[in-house]
Amino acid sequence: MALAQLKLLVTLARVDGNVAEKERAYIENIGNANGIADDVIRPLFEIEHGIIIPDDLTPEKRFDYIFSLIQLMKIDERLYKDEIRYCARVASKLGYDQAIIFDLMLHVKEFMESHELDELRKLTAKHLNQ
């Protein structure tokens, strides 16, 4: 499942045509935290990936996916329409109302306290269609 998440993140990072070093480091950190070796992660940046969502994602994992996408989108402090559109498509495939993207863009920060994440999970759950 973590590999599928990494592929979504890599695709988002590539949307604007340039993978910033902060974006690459963020993706590599998520991969490493999930036990994926750097030699598996690095080649992901070189190929195209479709929007493939595993069927068996729990609501918590769905949140992790959408949260990490929004956090990555905001990491370079520039928001591009193509990035927002991509995140909206992924949100829809995750079973969320696409409006979740705008709520998350307002609330997601680079560093968040656990109580902030809990509130964000509650907000996000209201947008889950499944």
C-alpha positions as CSV (number, residue, x, y, z in Angstrom):
1,M,0.0,0.0,0.0
2,A,2.8,2.4,0.8
3,L,4.2,2.0,-2.7
4,A,0.9,3.1,-4.2
5,Q,0.9,6.2,-2.0
6,L,4.5,7.0,-3.1
7,K,3.5,6.8,-6.7
8,L,0.6,9.2,-6.2
9,L,3.0,11.6,-4.4
10,V,5.6,11.3,-7.1
11,T,3.0,12.1,-9.8
12,L,1.9,15.2,-7.9
13,A,5.5,16.3,-7.4
14,R,6.0,16.0,-11.2
15,V,2.8,17.9,-12.2
16,D,4.5,21.3,-12.4
17,G,7.4,19.8,-14.4
18,N,10.0,20.1,-11.6
19,V,10.4,18.0,-8.5
20,A,11.8,20.3,-5.9
21,E,14.4,19.0,-3.4
22,K,11.9,19.5,-0.5
23,E,9.3,17.4,-2.4
24,R,11.8,14.6,-3.1
25,A,12.9,14.5,0.5
26,Y,9.3,14.5,1.8
27,I,8.5,11.5,-0.5
28,E,11.7,9.7,0.4
29,N,11.0,10.2,4.1
30,I,7.5,8.7,3.8
31,G,8.9,5.7,1.9
32,N,11.7,5.1,4.4
33,A,9.2,5.4,7.3
34,N,7.2,2.6,5.6
35,G,10.2,0.4,5.2
36,I,10.8,1.1,1.5
37,A,14.5,1.3,0.5
38,D,15.9,4.3,-1.4
39,D,16.8,2.1,-4.3
40,V,13.1,1.3,-4.8
41,I,12.0,4.9,-4.3
42,R,14.5,6.7,-6.6
43,P,13.4,5.1,-9.8
44,L,9.8,6.1,-9.1
45,F,10.7,9.7,-10.0
46,E,11.7,8.7,-13.5
47,I,8.4,7.1,-14.7
48,E,4.8,8.0,-15.2
49,H,2.2,6.6,-12.7
50,G,-1.5,6.3,-13.0
51,I,-4.0,7.1,-10.2
52,I,-4.2,3.6,-8.7
53,I,-5.9,3.4,-5.3
54,P,-5.8,0.0,-3.5
55,D,-9.3,-1.4,-2.9
56,D,-8.7,-2.3,0.8
57,L,-7.9,1.2,2.3
58,T,-9.3,1.9,5.7
59,P,-10.7,5.4,6.4
60,E,-7.5,6.1,8.3
61,K,-5.3,5.2,5.3
62,R,-7.5,7.2,3.0
63,F,-6.9,10.2,5.3
64,D,-3.1,9.5,5.2
65,Y,-3.2,9.5,1.4
66,I,-5.1,12.7,1.0
67,F,-3.2,14.4,3.9
68,S,0.2,13.6,2.5
69,L,-0.9,14.8,-1.0
70,I,-2.0,18.2,0.4
71,Q,1.1,18.5,2.6
72,L,3.3,17.8,-0.4
73,M,1.3,20.2,-2.6
74,K,1.9,23.0,-0.1
75,I,5.6,22.1,0.7
76,D,7.1,24.4,-2.0
77,E,4.7,27.2,-1.0
78,R,3.3,27.4,-4.5
79,L,-0.1,26.1,-5.6
80,Y,-0.6,25.2,-9.2
81,K,-4.0,24.6,-10.8
82,D,-2.8,21.3,-12.2
83,E,-1.7,20.2,-8.7
84,I,-5.1,21.1,-7.3
85,R,-6.9,19.3,-10.1
86,Y,-4.7,16.2,-9.6
87,C,-5.4,16.2,-5.9
88,A,-9.2,16.5,-6.6
89,R,-9.1,13.5,-8.9
90,V,-7.2,11.4,-6.3
91,A,-9.6,12.6,-3.6
92,S,-12.6,11.5,-5.7
93,K,-10.9,8.0,-6.3
94,L,-10.3,7.8,-2.5
95,G,-14.1,8.3,-2.0
96,Y,-14.0,11.9,-0.9
97,D,-16.1,14.8,-2.2
98,Q,-13.6,16.9,-4.2
99,A,-14.4,19.9,-2.0
100,I,-12.2,18.3,0.7
101,I,-9.2,19.7,-1.2
102,F,-10.1,23.3,-0.4
103,D,-10.8,22.5,3.3
104,L,-7.5,20.7,3.6
105,M,-5.6,23.5,1.8
106,L,-6.8,25.9,4.5
107,H,-5.9,23.6,7.4
108,V,-2.9,21.5,6.5
109,K,0.5,22.8,7.7
110,E,4.0,21.4,7.4
111,F,4.1,20.6,11.2
112,M,0.9,19.7,13.0
113,E,0.2,18.8,16.6
114,S,-1.7,15.6,17.3
115,H,-4.9,17.4,18.4
116,E,-4.8,19.4,15.1
117,L,-4.5,16.1,13.1
118,D,-7.5,14.7,15.1
119,E,-9.6,17.7,14.2
120,L,-8.5,17.3,10.6
121,R,-9.5,13.6,10.6
122,K,-13.0,14.5,11.8
123,L,-13.3,17.2,9.2
124,T,-12.1,14.9,6.5
125,A,-14.4,12.1,7.5
126,K,-17.4,14.3,6.8
127,H,-16.4,14.4,3.2
128,L,-15.9,10.6,2.8
129,N,-18.6,9.3,0.5
130,Q,-18.1,5.6,1.2
